[in-house]
Amino acid sequence: ADITLLPHQTQTGLHDLLSQALWEVKCVVLGYLITPSVFKISLGDSFSTSSLGDSFSTSSLGDSFSTSSLGDSFSCSSLGDSFSTSSLGDSFSCSSLGDSFSTSSLGDSFSTSSLGDSFSTSSLGDSFSTSSLGDSFSTSSLGDSFSTSSLGDSFSCSSLGDSFSTSSLGDSFSTSSLGDSFSTSSLGDSFSTSSLGDSFSCSSLGDSFSTSSLGDSFSCSSLGDSFSTSSLGDSFSTSSLGDSFSCSSLGDSFSTSSLGDSFSCSSLGDSFSTSSLGDSFSCSSLGDSFSTSSLGDSFST
């Protein structure tokens, strides 16, 4: 049978359609807002990401990027002209911000990091959280809990143990806890130190810094033109603010953050959260939960 709509019925039908469409838009927006950040989109010039199994492989902002991940491992993150990395096993290989970077890791080990003009860092463990605002850098925890924040051209860093919190405002430097309580800092042109044992924490603000540790835990940081560090043991955290930085971590927890022109970081574990405000940011997580956000010119996760 034919159905004839009166004018007022036609208006009612259009109203119902508009209401339904508006409701669907609201649902889409709400769904986006509550979706974990790892599934969200990239704001910037380039974004690519992929996930394999329980792992995660992601993130380049620059001219060229190639990465691969096999198993429960993680391979990640370049901001610059060229980057290639690969990981096989339960290991982690990550992170370059600069002109060229290549790294690879096989096994339960960790191999990382060339930073041309900025910062790259990585973690294998259970938890990761950090945040930073400014041209500064705030980083590094291995332990049960860690929180830190930095505002300005300053630096705040480094805890290994049960609890650590620190903040820095200005051109100053605040760092370093290992175990239940420990803090130390150095401001000068050069600093070098090494430790073999259960715990080590150090920091430098100056032109050059190098340190190494073999043992259960290591935490260090540098603010200056050059920084290199390495650790062999259960836990490692380090950070640098300057022209070059390379670091790596194998342990239960790691936190780091950078706010400025470039930031690259990663985590393999149960939980990871990080945020960056600046020109470029790339990060990644392999584990049960991941959230990240960026406000700036480019973001990939």
Buried (B, 14 or more C-beta within 10 A) or exposed (E): EEEEEEEEEEEEEEEEEEEEEEEEEEEEEEEEEEEEBBEBEBBBEBBEBEBBEEBBBBBBBBEEBEBBBBBBBBBBBBBBBBBBBBBBBBBBBBBBBBBBBBBBBEEEBBBBBBBBBBBBBBBBBBBBBBBBBBBBBBBBBBBBBBBBBBBBBBBBBBBBBEBBEBEBBEEBBBBBBBBEEBBBBBEEEEBEBEBEEBBBBBBBBBBBBBBBBBBBBBBBBBBBBBBBBBBBBBBBBBBBBBBBBBBBBBBBBBBBBBBBBBBBBBBBBBBBBBBBBBBBBBBBBBBEEBBBBBEBBBBBB
